[in-house]
Amino acid sequence: MFTVNRVTLLGNVTHDPEVRATKSGTPLVALGFATDQVRKDDKGEIQREPEYHRLVCFGPLAEFTAKTVKKGAPLYAEGRLHTSKWEKTKGQPQSRTEIIVDRLVLLSPKKGSAVETPQA
């Protein structure tokens, strides 16, 4: 059976990039990211419901992102879902689903302006 694990998001960065490295030394950057679900309520008024995501970039894409992306920046991101599972110190199961980014486009508030980052 053929399957697809692909995510496409358009939204805004919620905090400056968190810069780290993997155990093997590969650069890693994590970003908070927000999108909105827009709908009309019973009175016909537009309501925005935010959805928060965690984006993770590796390698050259992480290095570029760390240097150029700041809180509030509008981005277009493509990647795949990845869920990590672990246990806390008292044996409580924990999990977190992230988007592993392989394509990122920095959008400018100026109409028609965008910068595509290096591919992962």
Backbone atoms as SQL, in Angstrom:
CREATE TABLE atoms (id INTEGER PRIMARY KEY, chain TEXT, resi INTEGER, resn TEXT, atom TEXT, x REAL, y REAL, z REAL);
INSERT INTO atoms VALUES
  (1, 'A', 1, 'MET', 'N', 0.833, -1.182, 0.000),
  (2, 'A', 1, 'MET', 'CA', 0.000, 0.000, 0.000),
  (3, 'A', 1, 'MET', 'C', 0.878, 1.245, 0.000),
  (4, 'A', 2, 'PHE', 'N', 0.518, 2.228, -0.762),
  (5, 'A', 2, 'PHE', 'CA', 1.229, 3.497, -0.867),
  (6, 'A', 2, 'PHE', 'C', 0.724, 4.440, 0.214),
  (7, 'A', 3, 'THR', 'N', 1.641, 5.103, 0.923),
  (8, 'A', 3, 'THR', 'CA', 1.245, 6.071, 1.949),
  (9, 'A', 3, 'THR', 'C', 1.997, 7.380, 1.727),
  (10, 'A', 4, 'VAL', 'N', 1.482, 8.452, 2.312),
  (11, 'A', 4, 'VAL', 'CA', 2.101, 9.774, 2.203),
  (12, 'A', 4, 'VAL', 'C', 2.128, 10.413, 3.584),
  (13, 'A', 5, 'ASN', 'N', 3.258, 10.953, 3.959),
  (14, 'A', 5, 'ASN', 'CA', 3.396, 11.712, 5.196),
  (15, 'A', 5, 'ASN', 'C', 3.949, 13.073, 4.776),
  (16, 'A', 6, 'ARG', 'N', 3.075, 14.009, 4.466),
  (17, 'A', 6, 'ARG', 'CA', 3.477, 15.317, 3.958),
  (18, 'A', 6, 'ARG', 'C', 2.652, 16.395, 4.635),
  (19, 'A', 7, 'VAL', 'N', 3.301, 17.452, 5.075),
  (20, 'A', 7, 'VAL', 'CA', 2.646, 18.572, 5.742),
  (21, 'A', 7, 'VAL', 'C', 3.026, 19.857, 5.016),
  (22, 'A', 8, 'THR', 'N', 2.041, 20.713, 4.781),
  (23, 'A', 8, 'THR', 'CA', 2.260, 22.029, 4.188),
  (24, 'A', 8, 'THR', 'C', 1.589, 23.051, 5.098),
  (25, 'A', 9, 'LEU', 'N', 2.358, 24.036, 5.557),
  (26, 'A', 9, 'LEU', 'CA', 1.827, 25.048, 6.471),
  (27, 'A', 9, 'LEU', 'C', 2.197, 26.450, 5.994),
  (28, 'A', 10, 'LEU', 'N', 1.312, 27.382, 6.261),
  (29, 'A', 10, 'LEU', 'CA', 1.558, 28.797, 6.011),
  (30, 'A', 10, 'LEU', 'C', 1.131, 29.518, 7.276),
  (31, 'A', 11, 'GLY', 'N', 2.083, 30.188, 7.938),
  (32, 'A', 11, 'GLY', 'CA', 1.751, 30.831, 9.204),
  (33, 'A', 11, 'GLY', 'C', 2.870, 31.732, 9.681),
  (34, 'A', 12, 'ASN', 'N', 2.967, 31.910, 11.004),
  (35, 'A', 12, 'ASN', 'CA', 3.930, 32.826, 11.600),
  (36, 'A', 12, 'ASN', 'C', 4.718, 32.161, 12.726),
  (37, 'A', 13, 'VAL', 'N', 5.969, 32.560, 12.843),
  (38, 'A', 13, 'VAL', 'CA', 6.857, 32.059, 13.885),
  (39, 'A', 13, 'VAL', 'C', 6.447, 32.677, 15.219),
  (40, 'A', 14, 'THR', 'N', 6.313, 31.835, 16.260),
  (41, 'A', 14, 'THR', 'CA', 5.856, 32.336, 17.563),
  (42, 'A', 14, 'THR', 'C', 6.987, 32.695, 18.516),
  (43, 'A', 15, 'HIS', 'N', 8.209, 32.235, 18.242),
  (44, 'A', 15, 'HIS', 'CA', 9.362, 32.643, 19.056),
  (45, 'A', 15, 'HIS', 'C', 10.639, 32.454, 18.238),
  (46, 'A', 16, 'ASP', 'N', 11.691, 33.136, 18.637),
  (47, 'A', 16, 'ASP', 'CA', 12.961, 33.014, 17.930),
  (48, 'A', 16, 'ASP', 'C', 13.428, 31.561, 17.929),
  (49, 'A', 17, 'PRO', 'N', 14.186, 31.160, 16.910),
  (50, 'A', 17, 'PRO', 'CA', 14.646, 29.777, 16.809),
  (51, 'A', 17, 'PRO', 'C', 15.467, 29.332, 18.016),
  (52, 'A', 18, 'GLU', 'N', 15.252, 28.071, 18.426),
  (53, 'A', 18, 'GLU', 'CA', 16.055, 27.433, 19.470),
  (54, 'A', 18, 'GLU', 'C', 17.153, 26.656, 18.745),
  (55, 'A', 19, 'VAL', 'N', 18.393, 27.043, 18.955),
  (56, 'A', 19, 'VAL', 'CA', 19.514, 26.439, 18.249),
  (57, 'A', 19, 'VAL', 'C', 20.193, 25.399, 19.136),
  (58, 'A', 20, 'ARG', 'N', 20.396, 24.200, 18.577),
  (59, 'A', 20, 'ARG', 'CA', 21.082, 23.112, 19.282),
  (60, 'A', 20, 'ARG', 'C', 21.829, 22.278, 18.262),
  (61, 'A', 21, 'ALA', 'N', 22.322, 21.141, 18.706),
  (62, 'A', 21, 'ALA', 'CA', 22.949, 20.171, 17.817),
  (63, 'A', 21, 'ALA', 'C', 22.537, 18.777, 18.267),
  (64, 'A', 22, 'THR', 'N', 22.511, 17.834, 17.324),
  (65, 'A', 22, 'THR', 'CA', 22.224, 16.447, 17.674),
  (66, 'A', 22, 'THR', 'C', 23.454, 15.851, 18.354),
  (67, 'A', 23, 'LYS', 'N', 23.344, 14.630, 18.859),
  (68, 'A', 23, 'LYS', 'CA', 24.485, 13.964, 19.497),
  (69, 'A', 23, 'LYS', 'C', 25.656, 13.814, 18.541),
  (70, 'A', 24, 'SER', 'N', 25.365, 13.685, 17.247),
  (71, 'A', 24, 'SER', 'CA', 26.423, 13.534, 16.254),
  (72, 'A', 24, 'SER', 'C', 26.980, 14.882, 15.774),
  (73, 'A', 25, 'GLY', 'N', 26.422, 16.002, 16.283),
  (74, 'A', 25, 'GLY', 'CA', 26.931, 17.321, 15.941),
  (75, 'A', 25, 'GLY', 'C', 26.191, 18.031, 14.816),
  (76, 'A', 26, 'THR', 'N', 25.156, 17.420, 14.277),
  (77, 'A', 26, 'THR', 'CA', 24.377, 18.057, 13.208),
  (78, 'A', 26, 'THR', 'C', 23.590, 19.227, 13.781),
  (79, 'A', 27, 'PRO', 'N', 23.655, 20.411, 13.135),
  (80, 'A', 27, 'PRO', 'CA', 22.875, 21.559, 13.609),
  (81, 'A', 27, 'PRO', 'C', 21.375, 21.248, 13.592),
  (82, 'A', 28, 'LEU', 'N', 20.679, 21.723, 14.616),
  (83, 'A', 28, 'LEU', 'CA', 19.240, 21.514, 14.766),
  (84, 'A', 28, 'LEU', 'C', 18.623, 22.820, 15.234),
  (85, 'A', 29, 'VAL', 'N', 17.512, 23.203, 14.627),
  (86, 'A', 29, 'VAL', 'CA', 16.776, 24.398, 15.039),
  (87, 'A', 29, 'VAL', 'C', 15.314, 24.023, 15.219),
  (88, 'A', 30, 'ALA', 'N', 14.708, 24.438, 16.323),
  (89, 'A', 30, 'ALA', 'CA', 13.280, 24.232, 16.578),
  (90, 'A', 30, 'ALA', 'C', 12.598, 25.594, 16.602),
  (91, 'A', 31, 'LEU', 'N', 11.410, 25.637, 15.999),
  (92, 'A', 31, 'LEU', 'CA', 10.631, 26.875, 15.919),
  (93, 'A', 31, 'LEU', 'C', 9.216, 26.627, 16.411),
  (94, 'A', 32, 'GLY', 'N', 8.677, 27.571, 17.152),
  (95, 'A', 32, 'GLY', 'CA', 7.245, 27.573, 17.425),
  (96, 'A', 32, 'GLY', 'C', 6.570, 28.200, 16.219),
  (97, 'A', 33, 'PHE', 'N', 5.420, 27.676, 15.831),
  (98, 'A', 33, 'PHE', 'CA', 4.765, 28.121, 14.604),
  (99, 'A', 33, 'PHE', 'C', 3.266, 28.131, 14.825),
  (100, 'A', 34, 'ALA', 'N', 2.578, 29.121, 14.294),
  (101, 'A', 34, 'ALA', 'CA', 1.127, 29.222, 14.474),
  (102, 'A', 34, 'ALA', 'C', 0.426, 29.381, 13.132),
  (103, 'A', 35, 'THR', 'N', -0.689, 28.659, 13.007),
  (104, 'A', 35, 'THR', 'CA', -1.592, 28.825, 11.878),
  (105, 'A', 35, 'THR', 'C', -2.969, 29.138, 12.462),
  (106, 'A', 36, 'ASP', 'N', -3.881, 29.596, 11.629),
  (107, 'A', 36, 'ASP', 'CA', -5.238, 29.909, 12.077),
  (108, 'A', 36, 'ASP', 'C', -6.254, 29.081, 11.319),
  (109, 'A', 37, 'GLN', 'N', -7.264, 28.623, 12.040),
  (110, 'A', 37, 'GLN', 'CA', -8.445, 28.031, 11.416),
  (111, 'A', 37, 'GLN', 'C', -9.479, 29.146, 11.422),
  (112, 'A', 38, 'VAL', 'N', -9.947, 29.553, 10.264),
  (113, 'A', 38, 'VAL', 'CA', -10.903, 30.657, 10.166),
  (114, 'A', 38, 'VAL', 'C', -12.286, 30.078, 9.871),
  (115, 'A', 39, 'ARG', 'N', -13.271, 30.531, 10.636),
  (116, 'A', 39, 'ARG', 'CA', -14.646, 30.075, 10.442),
  (117, 'A', 39, 'ARG', 'C', -15.603, 31.187, 10.843),
  (118, 'A', 40, 'LYS', 'N', -16.858, 31.047, 10.435),
  (119, 'A', 40, 'LYS', 'CA', -17.901, 31.989, 10.847),
  (120, 'A', 40, 'LYS', 'C', -18.690, 31.363, 11.985),
  (121, 'A', 41, 'ASP', 'N', -18.989, 32.184, 13.008),
  (122, 'A', 41, 'ASP', 'CA', -19.793, 31.693, 14.130),
  (123, 'A', 41, 'ASP', 'C', -21.280, 31.787, 13.790),
  (124, 'A', 42, 'ASP', 'N', -22.119, 31.474, 14.760),
  (125, 'A', 42, 'ASP', 'CA', -23.575, 31.471, 14.552),
  (126, 'A', 42, 'ASP', 'C', -24.118, 32.840, 14.151),
  (127, 'A', 43, 'LYS', 'N', -23.417, 33.905, 14.536),
  (128, 'A', 43, 'LYS', 'CA', -23.849, 35.264, 14.203),
  (129, 'A', 43, 'LYS', 'C', -23.281, 35.737, 12.866),
  (130, 'A', 44, 'GLY', 'N', -22.489, 34.880, 12.201),
  (131, 'A', 44, 'GLY', 'CA', -21.898, 35.239, 10.914),
  (132, 'A', 44, 'GLY', 'C', -20.599, 36.006, 11.035),
  (133, 'A', 45, 'GLU', 'N', -20.097, 36.139, 12.262),
  (134, 'A', 45, 'GLU', 'CA', -18.839, 36.849, 12.475),
  (135, 'A', 45, 'GLU', 'C', -17.661, 35.892, 12.297),
  (136, 'A', 46, 'ILE', 'N', -16.591, 36.407, 11.731),
  (137, 'A', 46, 'ILE', 'CA', -15.407, 35.590, 11.496),
  (138, 'A', 46, 'ILE', 'C', -14.659, 35.354, 12.799),
  (139, 'A', 47, 'GLN', 'N', -14.349, 34.084, 13.073),
  (140, 'A', 47, 'GLN', 'CA', -13.597, 33.695, 14.258),
  (141, 'A', 47, 'GLN', 'C', -12.299, 33.026, 13.825),
  (142, 'A', 48, 'ARG', 'N', -11.219, 33.363, 14.482),
  (143, 'A', 48, 'ARG', 'CA', -9.920, 32.740, 14.206),
  (144, 'A', 48, 'ARG', 'C', -9.544, 31.864, 15.392),
  (145, 'A', 49, 'GLU', 'N', -9.249, 30.619, 15.097),
  (146, 'A', 49, 'GLU', 'CA', -8.837, 29.681, 16.137),
  (147, 'A', 49, 'GLU', 'C', -7.394, 29.275, 15.856),
  (148, 'A', 50, 'PRO', 'N', -6.456, 29.712, 16.699),
  (149, 'A', 50, 'PRO', 'CA', -5.055, 29.392, 16.436),
  (150, 'A', 50, 'PRO', 'C', -4.739, 27.926, 16.685),
  (151, 'A', 51, 'GLU', 'N', -3.818, 27.409, 15.899),
  (152, 'A', 51, 'GLU', 'CA', -3.277, 26.060, 16.073),
  (153, 'A', 51, 'GLU', 'C', -1.763, 26.220, 16.140),
  (154, 'A', 52, 'TYR', 'N', -1.141, 25.589, 17.128),
  (155, 'A', 52, 'TYR', 'CA', 0.296, 25.752, 17.333),
  (156, 'A', 52, 'TYR', 'C', 1.042, 24.482, 16.943),
  (157, 'A', 53, 'HIS', 'N', 2.200, 24.666, 16.333),
  (158, 'A', 53, 'HIS', 'CA', 3.006, 23.573, 15.813),
  (159, 'A', 53, 'HIS', 'C', 4.459, 23.763, 16.240),
  (160, 'A', 54, 'ARG', 'N', 5.226, 22.703, 16.138),
  (161, 'A', 54, 'ARG', 'CA', 6.668, 22.772, 16.381),
  (162, 'A', 54, 'ARG', 'C', 7.361, 22.320, 15.096),
  (163, 'A', 55, 'LEU', 'N', 8.151, 23.216, 14.525),
  (164, 'A', 55, 'LEU', 'CA', 8.921, 22.911, 13.321),
  (165, 'A', 55, 'LEU', 'C', 10.355, 22.606, 13.722),
  (166, 'A', 56, 'VAL', 'N', 10.965, 21.610, 13.090),
  (167, 'A', 56, 'VAL', 'CA', 12.350, 21.256, 13.357),
  (168, 'A', 56, 'VAL', 'C', 13.109, 21.179, 12.036),
  (169, 'A', 57, 'CYS', 'N', 14.259, 21.856, 11.991),
  (170, 'A', 57, 'CYS', 'CA', 15.121, 21.855, 10.807),
  (171, 'A', 57, 'CYS', 'C', 16.488, 21.284, 11.184),
  (172, 'A', 58, 'PHE', 'N', 17.144, 20.613, 10.237),
  (173, 'A', 58, 'PHE', 'CA', 18.465, 20.028, 10.459),
  (174, 'A', 58, 'PHE', 'C', 19.457, 20.527, 9.413),
  (175, 'A', 59, 'GLY', 'N', 20.744, 20.434, 9.742),
  (176, 'A', 59, 'GLY', 'CA', 21.828, 20.696, 8.795),
  (177, 'A', 59, 'GLY', 'C', 21.869, 22.128, 8.285),
  (178, 'A', 60, 'PRO', 'N', 22.187, 22.294, 6.976),
  (179, 'A', 60, 'PRO', 'CA', 22.291, 23.635, 6.394),
  (180, 'A', 60, 'PRO', 'C', 20.996, 24.442, 6.517),
  (181, 'A', 61, 'LEU', 'N', 19.861, 23.758, 6.425),
  (182, 'A', 61, 'LEU', 'CA', 18.578, 24.449, 6.583),
  (183, 'A', 61, 'LEU', 'C', 18.456, 25.018, 7.999),
  (184, 'A', 62, 'ALA', 'N', 18.916, 24.281, 9.000),
  (185, 'A', 62, 'ALA', 'CA', 18.893, 24.763, 10.385),
  (186, 'A', 62, 'ALA', 'C', 19.809, 25.970, 10.558),
  (187, 'A', 63, 'GLU', 'N', 21.001, 25.909, 9.979),
  (188, 'A', 63, 'GLU', 'CA', 21.946, 27.031, 10.094),
  (189, 'A', 63, 'GLU', 'C', 21.378, 28.289, 9.464),
  (190, 'A', 64, 'PHE', 'N', 20.807, 28.155, 8.269),
  (191, 'A', 64, 'PHE', 'CA', 20.218, 29.304, 7.583),
  (192, 'A', 64, 'PHE', 'C', 19.040, 29.858, 8.381),
  (193, 'A', 65, 'THR', 'N', 18.199, 28.973, 8.892),
  (194, 'A', 65, 'THR', 'CA', 17.023, 29.387, 9.659),
  (195, 'A', 65, 'THR', 'C', 17.428, 30.138, 10.925),
  (196, 'A', 66, 'ALA', 'N', 18.447, 29.636, 11.610),
  (197, 'A', 66, 'ALA', 'CA', 18.910, 30.284, 12.843),
  (198, 'A', 66, 'ALA', 'C', 19.382, 31.712, 12.581),
  (199, 'A', 67, 'LYS', 'N', 19.978, 31.954, 11.428),
  (200, 'A', 67, 'LYS', 'CA', 20.509, 33.277, 11.098),
  (201, 'A', 67, 'LYS', 'C', 19.451, 34.239, 10.587),
  (202, 'A', 68, 'THR', 'N', 18.393, 33.733, 9.952),
  (203, 'A', 68, 'THR', 'CA', 17.482, 34.622, 9.233),
  (204, 'A', 68, 'THR', 'C', 16.059, 34.718, 9.767),
  (205, 'A', 69, 'VAL', 'N', 15.595, 33.725, 10.513),
  (206, 'A', 69, 'VAL', 'CA', 14.196, 33.711, 10.954),
  (207, 'A', 69, 'VAL', 'C', 14.076, 34.289, 12.360),
  (208, 'A', 70, 'LYS', 'N', 13.105, 35.143, 12.543),
  (209, 'A', 70, 'LYS', 'CA', 12.842, 35.768, 13.848),
  (210, 'A', 70, 'LYS', 'C', 11.364, 35.629, 14.202),
  (211, 'A', 71, 'LYS', 'N', 11.060, 35.842, 15.477),
  (212, 'A', 71, 'LYS', 'CA', 9.682, 35.808, 15.960),
  (213, 'A', 71, 'LYS', 'C', 8.805, 36.719, 15.101),
  (214, 'A', 72, 'GLY', 'N', 7.621, 36.227, 14.744),
  (215, 'A', 72, 'GLY', 'CA', 6.670, 37.008, 13.966),
  (216, 'A', 72, 'GLY', 'C', 6.807, 36.850, 12.468),
  (217, 'A', 73, 'ALA', 'N', 7.891, 36.236, 12.003),
  (218, 'A', 73, 'ALA', 'CA', 8.127, 36.097, 10.566),
  (219, 'A', 73, 'ALA', 'C', 7.074, 35.198, 9.919),
  (220, 'A', 74, 'PRO', 'N', 6.527, 35.629, 8.780),
  (221, 'A', 74, 'PRO', 'CA', 5.611, 34.753, 8.045),
  (222, 'A', 74, 'PRO', 'C', 6.422, 33.732, 7.239),
  (223, 'A', 75, 'LEU', 'N', 6.007, 32.459, 7.301),
  (224, 'A', 75, 'LEU', 'CA', 6.725, 31.375, 6.620),
  (225, 'A', 75, 'LEU', 'C', 5.777, 30.445, 5.897),
  (226, 'A', 76, 'TYR', 'N', 6.307, 29.833, 4.851),
  (227, 'A', 76, 'TYR', 'CA', 5.685, 28.681, 4.196),
  (228, 'A', 76, 'TYR', 'C', 6.610, 27.512, 4.501),
  (229, 'A', 77, 'ALA', 'N', 6.081, 26.422, 5.046),
  (230, 'A', 77, 'ALA', 'CA', 6.914, 25.281, 5.426),
  (231, 'A', 77, 'ALA', 'C', 6.339, 23.986, 4.868),
  (232, 'A', 78, 'GLU', 'N', 7.239, 23.108, 4.411),
  (233, 'A', 78, 'GLU', 'CA', 6.858, 21.773, 3.970),
  (234, 'A', 78, 'GLU', 'C', 7.714, 20.770, 4.714),
  (235, 'A', 79, 'GLY', 'N', 7.136, 19.642, 5.039),
  (236, 'A', 79, 'GLY', 'CA', 7.895, 18.611, 5.716),
  (237, 'A', 79, 'GLY', 'C', 7.057, 17.385, 5.980),
  (238, 'A', 80, 'ARG', 'N', 7.440, 16.650, 7.031),
  (239, 'A', 80, 'ARG', 'CA', 6.734, 15.417, 7.397),
  (240, 'A', 80, 'ARG', 'C', 6.491, 15.400, 8.899),
  (241, 'A', 81, 'LEU', 'N', 5.462, 14.691, 9.316),
  (242, 'A', 81, 'LEU', 'CA', 5.164, 14.538, 10.736),
  (243, 'A', 81, 'LEU', 'C', 6.075, 13.490, 11.349),
  (244, 'A', 82, 'HIS', 'N', 6.513, 13.773, 12.577),
  (245, 'A', 82, 'HIS', 'CA', 7.313, 12.815, 13.337),
  (246, 'A', 82, 'HIS', 'C', 6.897, 12.912, 14.801),
  (247, 'A', 83, 'THR', 'N', 6.559, 11.765, 15.395),
  (248, 'A', 83, 'THR', 'CA', 6.166, 11.739, 16.803),
  (249, 'A', 83, 'THR', 'C', 7.246, 11.053, 17.622),
  (250, 'A', 84, 'SER', 'N', 7.734, 11.741, 18.645),
  (251, 'A', 84, 'SER', 'CA', 8.719, 11.186, 19.577),
  (252, 'A', 84, 'SER', 'C', 7.990, 10.757, 20.839),
  (253, 'A', 85, 'LYS', 'N', 8.401, 9.603, 21.403),
  (254, 'A', 85, 'LYS', 'CA', 7.805, 9.116, 22.650),
  (255, 'A', 85, 'LYS', 'C', 8.915, 8.814, 23.639),
  (256, 'A', 86, 'TRP', 'N', 8.663, 9.135, 24.922),
  (257, 'A', 86, 'TRP', 'CA', 9.623, 8.876, 25.985),
  (258, 'A', 86, 'TRP', 'C', 8.885, 8.813, 27.307),
  (259, 'A', 87, 'GLU', 'N', 9.604, 8.442, 28.354),
  (260, 'A', 87, 'GLU', 'CA', 9.021, 8.409, 29.695),
  (261, 'A', 87, 'GLU', 'C', 9.683, 9.454, 30.570),
  (262, 'A', 88, 'LYS', 'N', 8.881, 10.139, 31.367),
  (263, 'A', 88, 'LYS', 'CA', 9.419, 11.076, 32.352),
  (264, 'A', 88, 'LYS', 'C', 10.072, 10.288, 33.470),
  (265, 'A', 89, 'THR', 'N', 10.704, 10.976, 34.377),
  (266, 'A', 89, 'THR', 'CA', 11.436, 10.324, 35.460),
  (267, 'A', 89, 'THR', 'C', 10.588, 9.387, 36.301),
  (268, 'A', 90, 'LYS', 'N', 9.304, 9.656, 36.445),
  (269, 'A', 90, 'LYS', 'CA', 8.428, 8.801, 37.255),
  (270, 'A', 90, 'LYS', 'C', 7.665, 7.791, 36.393),
  (271, 'A', 91, 'GLY', 'N', 8.160, 7.537, 35.185),
  (272, 'A', 91, 'GLY', 'CA', 7.550, 6.539, 34.315),
  (273, 'A', 91, 'GLY', 'C', 6.313, 6.997, 33.569),
  (274, 'A', 92, 'GLN', 'N', 6.021, 8.297, 33.601),
  (275, 'A', 92, 'GLN', 'CA', 4.860, 8.809, 32.893),
  (276, 'A', 92, 'GLN', 'C', 5.182, 8.922, 31.405),
  (277, 'A', 93, 'PRO', 'N', 4.350, 8.303, 30.538),
  (278, 'A', 93, 'PRO', 'CA', 4.616, 8.394, 29.099),
  (279, 'A', 93, 'PRO', 'C', 4.379, 9.815, 28.582),
  (280, 'A', 94, 'GLN', 'N', 5.262, 10.252, 27.703),
  (281, 'A', 94, 'GLN', 'CA', 5.168, 11.572, 27.083),
  (282, 'A', 94, 'GLN', 'C', 5.317, 11.400, 25.576),
  (283, 'A', 95, 'SER', 'N', 4.767, 12.322, 24.818),
  (284, 'A', 95, 'SER', 'CA', 4.972, 12.313, 23.370),
  (285, 'A', 95, 'SER', 'C', 4.852, 13.734, 22.831),
  (286, 'A', 96, 'ARG', 'N', 5.442, 13.929, 21.658),
  (287, 'A', 96, 'ARG', 'CA', 5.380, 15.233, 20.995),
  (288, 'A', 96, 'ARG', 'C', 5.428, 14.979, 19.491),
  (289, 'A', 97, 'THR', 'N', 4.510, 15.607, 18.774),
  (290, 'A', 97, 'THR', 'CA', 4.505, 15.505, 17.320),
  (291, 'A', 97, 'THR', 'C', 5.078, 16.798, 16.750),
  (292, 'A', 98, 'GLU', 'N', 6.050, 16.639, 15.854),
  (293, 'A', 98, 'GLU', 'CA', 6.741, 17.777, 15.239),
  (294, 'A', 98, 'GLU', 'C', 6.672, 17.648, 13.718),
  (295, 'A', 99, 'ILE', 'N', 6.925, 18.752, 13.054),
  (296, 'A', 99, 'ILE', 'CA', 7.063, 18.750, 11.600),
  (297, 'A', 99, 'ILE', 'C', 8.553, 18.846, 11.312),
  (298, 'A', 100, 'ILE', 'N', 9.106, 17.816, 10.692),
  (299, 'A', 100, 'ILE', 'CA', 10.502, 17.831, 10.258),
  (300, 'A', 100, 'ILE', 'C', 10.517, 18.526, 8.905),
  (301, 'A', 101, 'VAL', 'N', 11.083, 19.723, 8.871),
  (302, 'A', 101, 'VAL', 'CA', 11.008, 20.592, 7.699),
  (303, 'A', 101, 'VAL', 'C', 12.094, 20.240, 6.691),
  (304, 'A', 102, 'ASP', 'N', 11.687, 20.169, 5.406),
  (305, 'A', 102, 'ASP', 'CA', 12.672, 20.009, 4.351),
  (306, 'A', 102, 'ASP', 'C', 12.618, 21.145, 3.334),
  (307, 'A', 103, 'ARG', 'N', 11.614, 22.009, 3.455),
  (308, 'A', 103, 'ARG', 'CA', 11.530, 23.197, 2.591),
  (309, 'A', 103, 'ARG', 'C', 10.903, 24.328, 3.387),
  (310, 'A', 104, 'LEU', 'N', 11.549, 25.484, 3.336),
  (311, 'A', 104, 'LEU', 'CA', 11.078, 26.645, 4.075),
  (312, 'A', 104, 'LEU', 'C', 11.202, 27.862, 3.169),
  (313, 'A', 105, 'VAL', 'N', 10.139, 28.647, 3.089),
  (314, 'A', 105, 'VAL', 'CA', 10.162, 29.878, 2.304),
  (315, 'A', 105, 'VAL', 'C', 9.843, 31.025, 3.244),
  (316, 'A', 106, 'LEU', 'N', 10.770, 31.986, 3.333),
  (317, 'A', 106, 'LEU', 'CA', 10.550, 33.181, 4.149),
  (318, 'A', 106, 'LEU', 'C', 9.691, 34.138, 3.346),
  (319, 'A', 107, 'LEU', 'N', 8.540, 34.469, 3.871),
  (320, 'A', 107, 'LEU', 'CA', 7.631, 35.387, 3.189),
  (321, 'A', 107, 'LEU', 'C', 7.817, 36.771, 3.772),
  (322, 'A', 108, 'SER', 'N', 7.725, 37.759, 2.928),
  (323, 'A', 108, 'SER', 'CA', 7.875, 39.127, 3.389),
  (324, 'A', 108, 'SER', 'C', 6.511, 39.779, 3.463),
  (325, 'A', 109, 'PRO', 'N', 6.340, 40.696, 4.405),
  (326, 'A', 109, 'PRO', 'CA', 5.083, 41.441, 4.446),
  (327, 'A', 109, 'PRO', 'C', 4.851, 42.240, 3.163),
  (328, 'A', 110, 'LYS', 'N', 5.936, 42.510, 2.431),
  (329, 'A', 110, 'LYS', 'CA', 5.809, 43.235, 1.164),
  (330, 'A', 110, 'LYS', 'C', 5.254, 42.276, 0.115),
  (331, 'A', 111, 'LYS', 'N', 4.252, 42.711, -0.601),
  (332, 'A', 111, 'LYS', 'CA', 3.563, 41.864, -1.571),
  (333, 'A', 111, 'LYS', 'C', 4.537, 41.306, -2.618),
  (334, 'A', 112, 'GLY', 'N', 4.455, 39.982, -2.821),
  (335, 'A', 112, 'GLY', 'CA', 5.233, 39.341, -3.866),
  (336, 'A', 112, 'GLY', 'C', 6.688, 39.096, -3.532),
  (337, 'A', 113, 'SER', 'N', 7.085, 39.243, -2.290),
  (338, 'A', 113, 'SER', 'CA', 8.486, 39.067, -1.911),
  (339, 'A', 113, 'SER', 'C', 8.645, 37.813, -1.064),
  (340, 'A', 114, 'ALA', 'N', 9.573, 36.943, -1.475),
  (341, 'A', 114, 'ALA', 'CA', 9.832, 35.713, -0.721),
  (342, 'A', 114, 'ALA', 'C', 11.273, 35.277, -0.939),
  (343, 'A', 115, 'VAL', 'N', 11.849, 34.586, 0.050),
  (344, 'A', 115, 'VAL', 'CA', 13.195, 34.018, -0.059),
  (345, 'A', 115, 'VAL', 'C', 13.097, 32.553, 0.316),
  (346, 'A', 116, 'GLU', 'N', 13.515, 31.688, -0.614),
  (347, 'A', 116, 'GLU', 'CA', 13.495, 30.258, -0.314),
  (348, 'A', 116, 'GLU', 'C', 14.812, 29.872, 0.312),
  (349, 'A', 117, 'THR', 'N', 14.736, 29.097, 1.377),
  (350, 'A', 117, 'THR', 'CA', 15.923, 28.663, 2.094),
  (351, 'A', 117, 'THR', 'C', 16.547, 27.468, 1.389),
  (352, 'A', 118, 'PRO', 'N', 17.787, 27.108, 1.736),
  (353, 'A', 118, 'PRO', 'CA', 18.408, 25.925, 1.152),
  (354, 'A', 118, 'PRO', 'C', 17.574, 24.679, 1.467),
  (355, 'A', 119, 'GLN', 'N', 17.554, 23.738, 0.544),
  (356, 'A', 119, 'GLN', 'CA', 16.808, 22.502, 0.753),
  (357, 'A', 119, 'GLN', 'C', 17.522, 21.600, 1.746),
  (358, 'A', 120, 'ALA', 'N', 16.747, 20.837, 2.500),
  (359, 'A', 120, 'ALA', 'CA', 17.310, 19.894, 3.477),
  (360, 'A', 120, 'ALA', 'C', 17.930, 18.718, 2.758);
